Amino acid sequence: MVSAVPPGPAHGHDREAEVRALLTLDALPGVGLVRLKHVVQAFGSARRALAVPVHDFEAVAGRGTAAARHEPALAAQIEGALALAAKRGMEICTWTSPDYPPVLLHLHDPPPVLFLLGRRDLLSTSIVTVVGARRATARSRDVAERLSGALARAGVTVASGLALGIDAAAHRGALAGGGPTIAVLGRGADEAYPRAHRPLFRRIAAEGLIVSEFLPGTPPLPHHFPRRNRILAALSRAVVVVEAAATSGSLITVDHALDLGIDVWAVPGPIEVATCEGSNRLIAEGARPLVSVAGFVKAFTGSDVPAQARAGAGTEPFAAGADRVLERLGSETLAVDQVAFRVEMSVADTLAVLTEMELDGRVRQLPGMRFQRVA
C-alpha cells in the first residue's frame, strides 16, 4: 500500500518553508523517518508541526523532542546546506512534489526530501539496480560492466551506489554503453564517496543523476548506507547482485527488494571465493540465477539484446557446455547434480547452463531443481 502523506504546497515561499521544516524534523534527535511521517500526517504539514505547542508536538513525536525545533544552530546548519545545494545546482524534491517517485512511497520510511544533481527525469524511467562487493573479483567487475552496458544500449537506466568494486563497474558500463546511470549516495550529493570516484561522480552528474536524502555537506557515516540501499531497491524494477560476501551490504538492498516484491537476480560464482558466498546463497534461497547477459536483458525487456549491445561483449559464461548438457539430459528428468555428473562439470556451472537454456526455452525446471528437455 502506498504510504499517505498530506498534500503540500506546490511552489513558492510556502514550498521552501515546507522543505526547511521537513529537514528540521528529520534532524531532530529521537524523531526517525517513520515517526516523522506520523508527525506530518498528524498536523497536516511539517510547517504546522513546528508551530504547534510543545505538549501537542511531543504527544506525537515523543518526549524531549520539541526543544530542538527552533534551535538556532540547527536552523543555521540547514540554511548552509540549502545554500550549498543551490550553489551546486541541485534540485530538491519532497514527498509532496508531483514528480516525487511514487515507488518510494511504498517504503515504510520514505525519504521526505531528495537532493538531485543531474537529470531528474531518470527517476521515471525503467531502472535496474546493479550492486555487489567492494572488493570484487576481476571476473565479477567485468560481468557488472558488460551487463550494465547491455542494459544501457537496450534503453534501461542502471542504478548503483558509487562504491568501489561492482558499483563503480556498473556505472562505468552504463556510461560506456551510451546510456545514463543513477548514483544513490550515503552522504550529501555535493561530493563523491570514495574521493577516488570524483571523476566518475562528475560524469554521472553531467550525463545521469546523483541522488541523496542527506543534506549537502553530510559525511558518509556507516548508518547512512542501509538507508541508501532501500532507495536503490525501491527505485528499481529488478535488483542484480553480481558478487556479495555473506555479510555484504548488498544483501540489505535485497531484503528491501523482497519486501517490496521486486525481482532479485544473482550471478553464480565459484564456491571457494568468499565474496561469492552471499550471492550464491541468494540463488540457493530462490533468487533467479543470471548466467547470460543477453538472457537477462531479454527477460527484463521482453526483447532480444540489440546487435550493437552484443558487439564486444565477449563469450557468454558456460555457453560452450550447453549442447553437451542437452545431449546428456536426453528424455529424462534429472536433478542438477545428476546432470553435472553426466557432463563432468561442476554443479554451479551446470546450473548456470541449465538456467540459460531455460531462458532460451530449451529446458524446463520442475520442483526440486529438476530439469527436463523441452520437446
N, C-alpha and C positions, 0 to 999 in steps of 0.2 A: 504494500500500500504506500502511496506517495505521502510523505510527511506534510502536514498542513502548516503553512506559515501565513501570517496575516498579510494582506496587501500592503505594499509600501509605496512611497512617493516615487514617481517615475523620473523626475528630473528636478533641476534647480537647487535652490538653497535647502529645501526640505530633504532632498535625497542626500546631499552632502552631510547634513546633520545626522541623518539616519546611519550613514556609513561610520561616522565618528562614534555614534552611540553603540553600534554593533561591535566595533573594535574595542571600545571601553568595556563592555560587558564580557567580551572574550578574554580580556586581560585581568579581570577581577579574580583575586585568589578565592578558591572554593567554588567558582562557577565554571564548570566544564561545558562542553558543547551541547550535551543533552539537556542540562539544566538551563543553559542559555536559551535553547529553543522553547522550553516551557515558560521561561520568563517573558519572552517576546510574545508568545501566544496569550499569556495571561493578561498582559497590559495593552496589547494591540500593536505595539511598536517598541523598538529599542529606546527611542527618544522618550516615550511616555514612561518606560521602566526607570529611566534615570531621574525622572521628575517626581515620582510618587513618594509618599512619606516612607521613612525608614522602616517602620513596622510592616507596612504593606509589602515593601520590597523583600524584606527578609523572610516574610511568610512564604514566599515562593522561591527565593534564591538561596535561603539558608541563613542562619545566624552569623553575624560578623562580616557579612558581605557588602553591606551598604556604605560603610565608612569610606571605602576607596573610590566610590563612584565619582566624586568630584575632587580627587587628589590632583593637585597642580602638576606634580611630576609625571603622572600617567597621561594627563592631557598634553603635556609638552612632548612626551615620547611619541604619542600618536600624531601630533602635528608635524613633528620632524620626519616621521616615516611617510606621511602623506606628501610632504614637500619633496622627499627623495623619489617617491613614486612618480610625481609629476615631472620632476627633472629627467627621469629615465624614460619618460614617455609611456608609462604603464596605464592601462585601463583598469577600472575597478568594477567588479560585478558582484552584486549581493544576491541573496536567495530570493529577493523580491523583484529583481531585474527581469524584464521579459525574456532576455537571452541567457538567463542562468540555465546551465544544463539540467534539464528535468530529471535525468538519471541520478544526479547527486541527491535529489530529494528522497530517493529510496533508501538512503543511508539513515540509520537511527541517529547519527550525529553529523548531519550535513554541514560543510563549512559555510558560515554565514557570509563571508567575504572572500572573493578570489582576486588576486592581483595578476594581471595578464600582460605579458610583454610579447607582442607579435600579432599573429593572425588569430583573432578570437573566433573567426568563423569556423576554424578547425574543430571547435567543440561540438559542432553539429554534424560532423562527418562520420563515416564508418571507421571505427578505431579498433585496432588490435594492440594489446599491451604485451610487450616482449620483455621479460625480466630474467634474472639469473645471478649467478655467483660473481662477486667482485674479483676473486682470484680464479678466474675461469681458465680452462684449458684452451689452447690454440684452436683445437677442433671445434669447441663449442662457440668460441668467438666467431669463427668462420661461418658456422651454421646460422648464428644470430644475424650476421651481416648479410648473408645470402638470402635468408628468409625475409628480412626487412626490405631489402632491395626489390625482391619479387613482389611483396605486398605493395610497395610504393608504386611500382610500374603497373600494378593492377588497380590503382586508384584508391588504395586503402591507406589511412593515416596510421603511422606507428607511434605508440606512446611508450615511454620508459622513464627512468628516474635519474638519468645523467650520472649514475655512479660508475665506478671503474668496472672493467670486465664486460659482461654481457650487455649492460645498459648502454655503454658507450658504443659498442659494436652495433647495437640495434639502431641508434640514432645515425651513426655514420652510414650504415647500409641503406637506410631510408633516403638520406640526402644524396648518396651516390646513385640511387635509383631514380633520382629526379623528382622525388615526392617530398611532402612536408613531414615533420615529426613534432611530437609534443613532449616536452620535458616537464615533469611534475617534481618540484623540489621540496626537500625537507628543511629549507631555510628560506629567507626572503628572496624575492625574484630579482634583486638588484645585483647579485653576484653568483658566480659559478661555485659549485662544490662537487668534487675537489677543485682546487685552484688550477690544477693542470688542465682542466677542461674549459678554461676561459675561451680559447679559440672556438671550440665546439659550441659553447654557450652562446657566443656572439653570432655564430652562423644560424643556430636554431632560432634565436630572437629575430634574425633578419628574414629567414625563409619559413620558419614554423612558428611555434608558440611555446613560451615559458609560462608555467602556471605555479602559483604558490598561494596557500591560505595564510601565510605568515607575513607580518609587517616587514616591509623593506628594512634591511639592516639587522634582521633577526638571524642569529648564528645557527649553524647546523647541529642542534642538540640531539642526543640519542633518541629521546621520546618523540621527536618530530617525524621520524621516518615511518613508524607504523601508521601515523596519521596520513602521511603522504601516500602510503600504499593503498589505503582504502579509496582514495581518489583515483589512483591508477586502475583499480579494479572496476569501480563504478562507471568510469567513462567508456569502458571497452565493451565490445561485443564478444570478445574472446581473450583469454589470458594464456600466453605461451611461456612456460618455464623451460629455458634451454638447458640450464645446468644449475643444480642447487644442492648444497650440503644439507644434512639432516636438520640443522638449526638455522637455515638461511632465512633472511628477512623476506625473501621472495615467497615463502610459504604463507606469510601473513597476507600478502596480496591474494594468494589462492583462497585462503579462508574467507576473505571478504567476497571474492568472486562466487564461491559456492553459496554463501549466504544470500547473494543476490540472484542466483540461478544463472550465472554466466558460465559458458563452456570453458573448461580448463584442459589444455593440452600440455604434454611434456615430451621432451626429446630423450629417447633412451640413451644411456651412457654406459661405459664399461663398469661392471660391478666392483672392480677393485679400485676405482677412483673415488676418493672421499667426497669430492664436490659433486658427484652424481648420485649420492645416496638418497638425498631428498627427492630429486626429480624422478629417480627410478621408483621410489616408494609411492609417489603420486600415481604412476601407471599401475602399480600393483593394487592401489586402492580405487581405481576406476577412472583416472584421467585418460584422455584419448592420446595414444602414442603418436607423436609427429615424426614420421620416418621419411617423409618426402616433402620437400618444399613445394613442388608443383601440386602434389596431392592435397596439401593443406590449403593452398590458395584456391584450388578448385572446390574443396569442401566449404570454404568460407564464403567465396564469392559466387559459387554456382557456375563458374565458367572456367575454361582452361586458362593456364598462365599464358599471357601473350608471348609471341615468339621472342620479342626483344627482352622479355623478363628472363627467358631461359638462356639467352646468349651469355656465355661466360660463366654460367652457374656451376659448372663442374659436374661430376658424376654423382647421381643421387645415391645416398647411403644404401648399401646392401642390394642394389637393384640387380647386380650380376647373379645373385643366387635365386632369383625369382623362378626361372624356368626349372631349375633343379628341384625346388620346393614343390612346384606344381606337379612335376612328374612323380615324385615320391609320395605325394599325398594321394594320388590316384583317385579311386572312387570311395575311399574310406573316410570316416570322421575320426580325426585324431587330435589328441591334446598337443600342446606346443612342444613339450619335452619329447613326445614320441616322434614328431616331425623332425625336431633337432637331431635326434639320434640317427634317423634315417639319412639325413643330408650331411651329417658330420659337421654341423655348425653349432655355435653356442645358442643357448635358449634365447638370450637377448637379441642376437642377430636374426634368429628365426622368427621371433615375434615381430621384429621390425619389418621383415619381408612380408609376413602374412598380413600385417596391418596395411602395408602399401597395396598389396594385392586385393584386400577387402575394399579399399577406396576405389580401386580400378574395376571392381565388380567381378573379379576372377575367383574369389573365395568368399564364403560367408562364415561369420563367427556365431557359434552356438553357446548356450550356457555352459559354464565351467571352462572357459577359454579353450573350447574345442572348435576345430575348423573343418570345413568340407569344401570340396571343389564345386564351383557353380557349373552346371552342365551347359 
